[in-house]
């Protein structure tokens, strides 16, 4: 009866007071992005001195929604009255492809206006532009690019 509460207290003590023990525990997390959209520009390939080459292009995704919808019930039937306007938003994403085979195929076959599906992870970084100004950059590091027919 007393063993279990004592074990829980000891476990709490070890968890909070020992940096060595907690630093060895790895937390599981996920960073996955899936995008379906149209390519905004032909890909470009870049290589910074001593680093791996990368193929970069932009991808537009689009959201549409209707504003001001209301439901009107009549007996057992339910009608959706469209009282509002259709709104839409286009979001532009920077896609970077580092994987050697995928990078080359993407550079060769992806063109402006192509409809593609991209899987990857989101990455936040910082770079210095030509005017020596530090800038923030968000990019999708592509693990997979699937070409879809129009």
C-alpha positions, 0 to 999 in steps of 0.5 A: 500500500505504501510502496506505490505512493513512495515510488510516485514521489521518487519518480516526481523527485527524479523528474524535476530535480535531475537535469541529467535524467530528463536530458536523456529522454527524447520527446516524440514530435511531428513536422509534416506538411502536405500541399496540393497546388500550382507552381508559380514559377519555373524551378531554379537550382542554386548551390552555395559554395561547399553546400549541396545544390537545391531546387527551389520553386513557389507553390500556390494553394487556394482556400475558398469559403462561403460567408453568411450561410444560414440553415433553414429547417422545414419539417424533416428536410434541412435547406442551406440558404446561401446568403453570403459571398464566396471568399478565397485566399491564395497562400504562396509557399517556398518549396526547397528540394535537396534530395539528389534524385528528386531535386534533379527530376523536379528541376527538369520536369516541373514548370510554371502552372503545373499541378503538384502534390508536395510532402515534406516538413516546414523549416524556419531560417534566417539569411542575409540578403545582398544588402547585408540585411538579415531576413526570416525565411520559411520553406517547405523541405520536400521529401516527395513531389508528385506530378498530377495531370491537369 
